[in-house]
Amino acid sequence: MLSLLNHYSNGRAAWFLLFLSTFIFELTALFFQHGLGLAPCTLCIYQRCAIFGIMIASIIGLIKPNNYIFRLGGILVWLFSAYKGFTLATFHAHLQFEPNFSDTCAINVQFPSWLPLNQWLPSMFNAYGSCADKIWTFLTIEMSQWMIIIFACYLFVGLTILISQFFPVKKI
């Protein structure tokens, strides 16, 4: 099983599926924001950036998937982004369901001065919603909880792919 996953990670199809999934999630986020008029908060924007991180990881893997350095680089960026997204989504759900007086969420996004995404693409990276608002549910699960599930899946699959790199590909 793990050698088969290693085999798949050496090809472009698996990396393209990863790219496609992140692209669909980004389009969905933009539809929620611009189509349904749901206001994103700062944590939503940061989670969107984590999805972009996984998308960048898929592009790294797509460049040269049979090269160990590119593949491992893509997997590590994938895992880092999925982990950051998971922690952001968990904190977001915490703010919505069991907030403390000491817990706060910034009003404005804070990007590095060398990467002011909110100034370059304000329609995509500006936050104008409240982190504590529960604005959308599906199957009685709030959006922040869905993001925990999504990032947990990305993290689990990424860890499995990383572990599979230590199992040699069987010749077919």
GUMAR-43908 format. One record per atom (N, C-alpha, C): residue in one letter; z, y, x. Coordinates in steps of 0.02 Angstrom, whole numbers, padded with zeros to 5 digits, always signed. Layout:
GUMAR-43908
AZYX/...
END
This chain:
GUMAR-43908
M+00000-00060+00040/M+00000+00000+00000/M+00000+00063+00043/L+00047+00067+00091/L+00050+00126+00133/L-00010+00132+00179/S-00035+00076+00202/S-00096+00080+00244/S-00156+00102+00202/L-00156+00085+00138/L-00209+00108+00094/L-00204+00184+00084/L-00143+00209+00075/L-00134+00282+00070/L-00154+00317+00134/N-00140+00287+00190/N-00162+00315+00254/N-00238+00317+00256/H-00269+00264+00233/H-00342+00262+00230/H-00370+00318+00187/Y-00340+00328+00127/Y-00363+00381+00082/Y-00352+00450+00113/S-00298+00459+00149/S-00284+00525+00179/S-00332+00541+00236/N-00368+00490+00260/N-00419+00501+00312/N-00486+00523+00283/G-00491+00527+00217/G-00553+00548+00185/G-00544+00613+00147/R-00600+00643+00130/R-00599+00709+00097/R-00582+00704+00023/A-00593+00648-00009/A-00583+00643-00082/A-00510+00657-00100/A-00463+00629-00064/A-00392+00639-00080/A-00372+00712-00069/W-00396+00742-00015/W-00380+00812-00002/W-00412+00858-00054/F-00472+00839-00077/F-00504+00878-00130/F-00465+00873-00195/L-00438+00814-00211/L-00397+00807-00271/L-00334+00851-00267/L-00305+00855-00207/L-00248+00898-00198/L-00268+00971-00209/F-00325+00991-00180/F-00350+01058-00190/F-00363+01072-00264/L-00395+01025-00298/L-00413+01034-00368/L-00350+01041-00411/S-00299+01002-00398/S-00237+01008-00437/S-00205+01076-00429/T-00203+01102-00367/T-00173+01168-00356/T-00216+01222-00387/F-00281+01215-00383/F-00327+01264-00413/F-00317+01267-00489/I-00309+01209-00520/I-00298+01207-00592/I-00231+01239-00610/F-00179+01226-00570/F-00114+01258-00583/F-00118+01334-00575/E-00155+01358-00526/E-00162+01430-00518/E-00200+01461-00576/L-00253+01427-00599/L-00290+01452-00657/L-00246+01452-00719/T-00205+01401-00727/T-00159+01397-00783/T-00109+01455-00781/A-00083+01469-00722/A-00035+01525-00715/A-00068+01591-00734/L-00130+01600-00712/L-00166+01662-00729/L-00181+01666-00804/F-00195+01608-00834/F-00207+01607-00907/F-00143+01626-00944/F-00086+01598-00922/F-00022+01615-00954/F-00009+01690-00948/Q-00024+01718-00889/Q-00010+01788-00876/Q-00059+01834-00914/H-00123+01823-00906/H-00172+01869-00934/H-00197+01849-01002/G-00202+01784-01016/G-00227+01761-01080/G-00174+01761-01134/L-00114+01737-01117/L-00060+01733-01167/L-00013+01793-01162/G-00020+01833-01110/G+00022+01893-01103/G+00093+01880-01081/L+00106+01823-01049/L+00173+01808-01025/L+00185+01845-00959/A+00240+01881-00954/A+00255+01921-00895/A+00287+01878-00840/P+00256+01874-00781/P+00286+01835-00727/P+00343+01874-00694/C+00395+01837-00675/C+00450+01866-00638/C+00439+01855-00563/T+00484+01881-00522/T+00476+01873-00450/T+00477+01800-00429/L+00521+01760-00460/L+00523+01690-00441/L+00458+01654-00462/C+00429+01675-00518/C+00364+01647-00539/C+00310+01662-00486/I+00310+01723-00461/I+00261+01743-00411/I+00272+01704-00346/Y+00334+01696-00326/Y+00348+01658-00266/Y+00329+01584-00274/Q+00339+01557-00333/Q+00317+01488-00346/Q+00241+01484-00345/R+00208+01535-00369/R+00135+01538-00366/R+00113+01537-00293/C+00149+01573-00250/C+00133+01573-00178/C+00144+01504-00148/A+00195+01467-00171/A+00207+01399-00146/A+00149+01354-00166/I+00123+01363-00226/I+00064+01324-00246/I+00004+01342-00201/F-00003+01407-00186/F-00056+01427-00139/F-00045+01395-00071/G+00017+01387-00050/G+00031+01354+00014/G+00006+01282+00013/I+00016+01247-00042/I-00009+01179-00048/I-00085+01179-00049/M-00114+01231-00080/M-00187+01237-00081/M-00214+01247-00010/I-00180+01289+00029/I-00200+01299+00100/I-00193+01234+00138/A-00141+01195+00124/A-00132+01130+00157/A-00191+01084+00141/S-00213+01086+00079/S-00270+01043+00060/S-00334+01065+00096/I-00342+01129+00107/I-00401+01154+00144/I-00397+01132+00216/I-00337+01134+00245/I-00328+01109+00314/I-00348+01036+00318/G-00325+00997+00270/G-00343+00926+00269/G-00417+00914+00256/L-00447+00958+00216/L-00519+00951+00201/L-00563+00965+00262/I-00539+01008+00307/I-00580+01028+00364/I-00600+00967+00406/K-00551+00927+00424/K-00565+00868+00465/K-00512+00815+00451/P-00518+00779+00395/P-00464+00733+00376/P-00456+00673+00423/N-00507+00654+00459/N-00499+00597+00504/N-00468+00616+00572/N-00456+00681+00583/N-00422+00705+00643/N-00347+00706+00629/Y-00308+00672+00670/Y-00237+00665+00659/Y-00201+00733+00658/I-00221+00779+00701/I-00189+00845+00705/I-00200+00884+00641/F-00262+00887+00616/F-00277+00923+00554/F-00240+00890+00495/R-00242+00824+00493/R-00211+00788+00438/R-00135+00799+00438/L-00104+00792+00496/L-00032+00802+00501/L-00014+00875+00487/G-00054+00922+00511/G-00042+00993+00497/G-00045+01007+00422/G-00095+00979+00389/G-00101+00987+00317/G-00042+00957+00280/I-00020+00899+00301/I+00037+00866+00269/I+00101+00907+00278/L+00111+00933+00338/L+00172+00972+00351/L+00173+01038+00311/V+00116+01072+00307/V+00112+01133+00266/V+00123+01115+00193/W+00094+01060+00171/W+00103+01035+00103/W+00177+01024+00088/L+00212+00988+00132/L+00282+00972+00121/L+00326+01035+00122/F+00312+01080+00169/F+00351+01142+00172/F+00342+01183+00108/S+00281+01190+00086/S+00267+01229+00025/S+00297+01196-00037/A+00291+01130-00041/A+00320+01094-00099/A+00396+01101-00099/Y+00427+01097-00041/Y+00499+01104-00036/Y+00521+01174-00057/K+00487+01225-00031/K+00504+01294-00049/K+00494+01305-00124/G+00439+01280-00151/G+00427+01287-00223/G+00480+01252-00264/F+00501+01193-00242/F+00553+01155-00277/F+00619+01194-00277/T+00638+01222-00221/T+00701+01260-00218/T+00696+01324-00261/L+00639+01357-00260/L+00630+01416-00302/L+00633+01399-00376/A+00599+01345-00395/A+00599+01324-00466/A+00669+01302-00488/T+00706+01269-00444/T+00774+01248-00460/T+00819+01309-00470/F+00812+01358-00427/F+00852+01419-00434/F+00832+01457-00498/H+00768+01457-00513/H+00743+01490-00573/H+00774+01457-00635/A+00774+01391-00638/A+00804+01356-00695/A+00879+01370-00698/H+00911+01373-00640/H+00983+01389-00637/H+00996+01458-00668/L+00954+01507-00652/L+00962+01574-00680/L+00953+01574-00756/Q+00911+01530-00781/Q+00898+01528-00852/Q+00950+01490-00892/F+00977+01438-00863/F+01020+01393-00902/F+01094+01395-00885/E+01111+01414-00824/E+01182+01417-00806/E+01193+01473-00755/P+01179+01535-00776/P+01185+01591-00728/P+01258+01608-00712/N+01267+01632-00652/N+01331+01659-00629/N+01324+01735-00624/F+01379+01770-00623/F+01376+01843-00615/F+01349+01862-00546/S+01359+01819-00497/S+01337+01835-00429/S+01263+01819-00417/D+01232+01781-00462/D+01162+01764-00455/D+01118+01822-00477/T+01071+01840-00434/T+01025+01894-00452/T+00954+01874-00434/C+00909+01909-00466/C+00838+01900-00453/C+00809+01969-00440/A+00772+01977-00386/A+00744+02042-00369/A+00697+02066-00423/I+00695+02131-00433/I+00651+02160-00483/I+00579+02160-00458/N+00569+02177-00396/N+00502+02180-00366/N+00494+02125-00313/V+00434+02100-00308/V+00420+02050-00256/V+00423+02084-00188/Q+00443+02046-00138/Q+00449+02073-00071/Q+00410+02029-00023/F+00350+02051-00007/F+00308+02016+00040/F+00313+02050+00108/P+00296+02015+00162/P+00297+02046+00228/P+00249+02106+00231/S+00264+02153+00274/S+00221+02213+00280/S+00150+02195+00302/W+00142+02139+00338/W+00076+02119+00361/W+00038+02078+00309/L+00071+02063+00252/L+00038+02025+00199/L+00061+02051+00130/P+00045+02114+00114/P+00068+02142+00050/P+00024+02119-00009/L+00032+02056-00028/L-00010+02027-00081/L-00006+02066-00146/N+00054+02092-00162/N+00062+02130-00224/N+00024+02196-00223/Q+00007+02221-00164/Q-00034+02281-00159/Q-00109+02264-00157/W-00125+02209-00125/W-00195+02189-00120/W-00222+02163-00187/L-00183+02121-00220/L-00202+02091-00285/L-00146+02099-00335/P-00135+02160-00360/P-00078+02170-00405/P-00083+02131-00470/S-00143+02118-00494/S-00149+02080-00557/S-00127+02008-00549/M-00121+01985-00488/M-00102+01916-00475/M-00031+01909-00446/F-00009+01959-00409/F+00054+01953-00372/F+00107+02005-00389/N+00098+02044-00442/N+00150+02090-00463/N+00193+02057-00516/A+00258+02066-00509/A+00305+02038-00557/A+00331+02093-00602/Y+00331+02080-00667/Y+00357+02130-00714/Y+00398+02096-00769/G+00417+02035-00759/G+00458+01999-00807/G+00528+01987-00780/S+00571+01962-00822/S+00640+01947-00802/S+00646+01872-00787/C+00681+01856-00734/C+00690+01786-00714/C+00731+01746-00765/A+00774+01780-00801/A+00819+01746-00848/A+00785+01732-00915/D+00728+01763-00929/D+00694+01752-00993/D+00664+01683-00997/K+00672+01653-01055/K+00640+01588-01070/K+00581+01604-01115/I+00521+01605-01085/I+00463+01632-01121/I+00414+01579-01145/W+00420+01518-01121/W+00371+01467-01141/W+00402+01398-01133/T+00394+01356-01184/T+00417+01287-01179/T+00362+01241-01204/F+00363+01181-01178/F+00318+01128-01200/F+00357+01063-01200/L+00358+01028-01256/L+00398+00967-01264/L+00471+00980-01249/T+00495+01037-01272/T+00564+01061-01264/T+00584+01072-01191/I+00537+01075-01146/I+00551+01087-01076/I+00525+01156-01058/E+00568+01197-01028/E+00551+01265-01009/E+00504+01264-00948/M+00466+01319-00940/M+00417+01322-00885/M+00449+01312-00817/S+00508+01340-00805/S+00541+01331-00740/S+00558+01257-00729/Q+00575+01222-00782/Q+00589+01151-00775/Q+00525+01111-00762/W+00470+01131-00793/W+00406+01099-00778/W+00388+01109-00705/M+00403+01168-00679/M+00387+01181-00609/M+00430+01138-00562/I+00492+01124-00582/I+00533+01077-00543/I+00499+01009-00541/I+00476+00986-00598/I+00442+00921-00601/I+00378+00922-00559/I+00339+00975-00564/I+00276+00980-00527/I+00289+00979-00452/F+00336+01021-00429/F+00350+01024-00358/F+00383+00959-00333/A+00423+00927-00375/A+00453+00862-00356/A+00398+00810-00346/C+00348+00811-00390/C+00292+00764-00382/C+00253+00778-00318/Y+00238+00842-00306/Y+00204+00860-00243/Y+00245+00839-00182/L+00310+00849-00186/L+00354+00830-00130/L+00356+00754-00120/F+00362+00717-00174/F+00363+00644-00170/F+00298+00616-00142/V+00242+00640-00169/V+00177+00615-00145/V+00166+00636-00072/G+00185+00698-00055/G+00177+00720+00015/G+00219+00679+00063/L+00281+00664+00044/L+00323+00622+00088/L+00294+00552+00094/T+00267+00525+00040/T+00237+00459+00042/T+00176+00459+00088/I+00136+00511+00084/I+00077+00517+00128/I+00099+00524+00201/L+00152+00563+00213/L+00178+00570+00281/L+00201+00503+00308/I+00239+00465+00269/I+00263+00400+00291/I+00204+00352+00302/S+00153+00358+00262/S+00095+00313+00269/S+00058+00323+00334/Q+00067+00381+00365/Q+00032+00395+00428/Q+00055+00348+00485/F+00113+00317+00476/F+00140+00272+00526/F+00118+00200+00516/F+00078+00188+00464/F+00052+00121+00451/F-00023+00120+00465/P-00044+00075+00509/P-00115+00075+00529/P-00161+00059+00471/V-00219+00091+00473/V-00270+00079+00421/V-00300+00010+00435/K-00300-00032+00384/K-00329-00099+00391/K-00405-00094+00385/K-00439-00130+00426/K-00512-00131+00424/K-00534-00171+00364/I-00580-00140+00326/I-00605-00174+00266/I-00671-00207+00280/
END
